Every structure is written in C-alpha cells, then in structure tokens.
Amino acid sequence: MTKVKDIIAKLNERFPENIASSGDPVGLQIGSVYAEVTKIMTTLDVRPNVVDEAVEKGVDLIISHHPVMFRPARNLDFSDPQNAMYGKIIANGITVYSIHTNSDKAENGSSDWQAEELGLTDVEPFAIDDDGIAVGRKGKLPKPLKAIDFAYYVKKQMNVDFVRLITASNDKMISTVGFVCGDGGKFWRDALKDNLDAYITGDVYYHVGHDMISSGLTVVDPGHYTESLFKTKCAEILNDFKADEKWPVEIIVSQESTDPFQDLM
C-alpha cells in the first residue's frame, strides 16, 4: 500500500518544504505520515464544504495550497466551526498536507503556471524573499496594451469575473509586468525598483492603492482565488508521480468553490 510519507517524499522533490517563506506553516497539517492512501484530493483551501466532499468521496489524503492551520488551535471546542472541521477530518481518518509558498517559489510551480496563464514571455524571477528565492515572476506581454485593456486581458486570461484596476491613467501603455500569486501587496515596490509598467496581485488594501497611484505604478487586483489553478496543476503532477511510482491510488480535484466572495455585476 502507498503511504502518506511516499506521497510527501515525491512532492518534496518538486516543492521543497525548506524553501517556504519564514513562518509559513507548510507540510503535514493533520494526520500521520504512516497512514495508507487510496484516494487523494487536491484543493486550494480546506474548508467545511471541501471536507464534506472528501468524506463523501472516500478521500484519505487532502493536498491543499493554503495551510489548514495558519494559527495553532487554542482548544478543540467543536462549537467553533473551524474546530468542528478539524474534528471531522480526524474522525474520518483524513490526512492533510499543504504546499503554500514553497509552490510559489519552486521552479515550475505556482508562479510559473501563472506566468504561462498570463502569456508572458522573457519570464524571470521577481520579488526576492528573505532567503534569496523569488516569490513571483516578471515578463513581457505578447503586445503592449493600454492599462484599461490590460486589466481586461488579465480578467480573461485568469478566467475571473471581476478585477480591480489601480492606475493614474487608463491610457498608460503596459508592456512589462510583475506578479506575486495570492496576496503579494508587500512586494509592489519591487515592481518600481525593476522599472515594470504594471503589477498583478490580490487583496490590495485601499490606502496602499492610493500609494500605488501616487508612485505611478499600474496594478491589477484579480483577487486571491486565482490561485485555484493549484488544484489542477498539482493533480497533474501527482498523476505523473503515480505513473512513475506505480501507486495504486486515485487522484481527484475538488469540485467545491472556496471563494468567499460573490462578484455581483
């Protein structure tokens, strides 16, 4: 039988835990590395609807992008919905393993997948973390676009219903772009240092948006849920491992949306 530790060993070759950003709680979240695995499910987030799906489908191992436990639980009082979810995971013998910033920083990981999704060329590392490894990527658009058209381009390429454009001029021409997956607001000044025309990241704060405009930087915020690309890409990688290692496991992608927002147009 395939065990959790076998899956983790292969994933660590591709997304080493030791390159995760400082303080990022990646790796084994709940369960045992010695548990047997017959069915794996990939997901962006571990939320109650995802856990219900895993139980219904007989999943042994959930592999998520966002860690299920960003902060330690202070108790296991099941009247708290988060704690109740932990209880259901444990009661059903499910193991949870998370690959977060080590996916963003790894070669051929989340940042490179997003660069490909955006159609960027001449892709290079961008936004260097404390360990000297880039968190994001930068590159050139297939052709220059006005800022307003660039925002709609991002919306289309990233397959989202809603983006926010932050710019002093809708007519500014955009050729060079940097991005950090998810919430990369703290790296926006790196785009200025690299003389980029625009920056893409999620969860931009209101007052930071003012600072971005004052600096002359154009920014597109497509939200955080764009990282759901992880679900399908990670499943593809696991299927490659399955073929190479001859694992007798089934690999599925969560069909549940964990986007907390409804964009009403």
Salt bridges, closest charged atoms under 4 A:
ASP6 OD1 - LYS5 NZ 3.67
GLU13 OE1 - LYS10 NZ 3.14
ASP24 OD1 - HIS100 ND1 2.98
GLU36 OE2 - LYS3 NZ 3.96
ASP45 OD1 - HIS66 ND1 2.51
ASP52 OD1 - LYS88 NZ 2.74
GLU53 OE2 - LYS57 NZ 2.85
ASP104 OD1 - HIS65 NE2 3.68
ASP112 OD1 - ARG137 NE 2.90
ASP122 OD2 - LYS140 NZ 3.72
ASP129 OD2 - LYS105 NZ 2.97
ASP131 OD2 - LYS105 NZ 2.75
ASP171 OD1 - LYS146 NZ 3.91
ASP194 OD2 - LYS138 NZ 3.10
ASP203 OD2 - HIS224 ND1 2.58
ASP221 OD2 - ARG164 NH2 2.68
GLU227 OE2 - HIS65 NE2 3.20
GLU227 OE1 - HIS66 NE2 2.86
GLU227 OE1 - HIS224 NE2 3.05
GLU245 OE2 - LYS10 NZ 3.53
GLU250 OE1 - LYS39 NZ 3.57
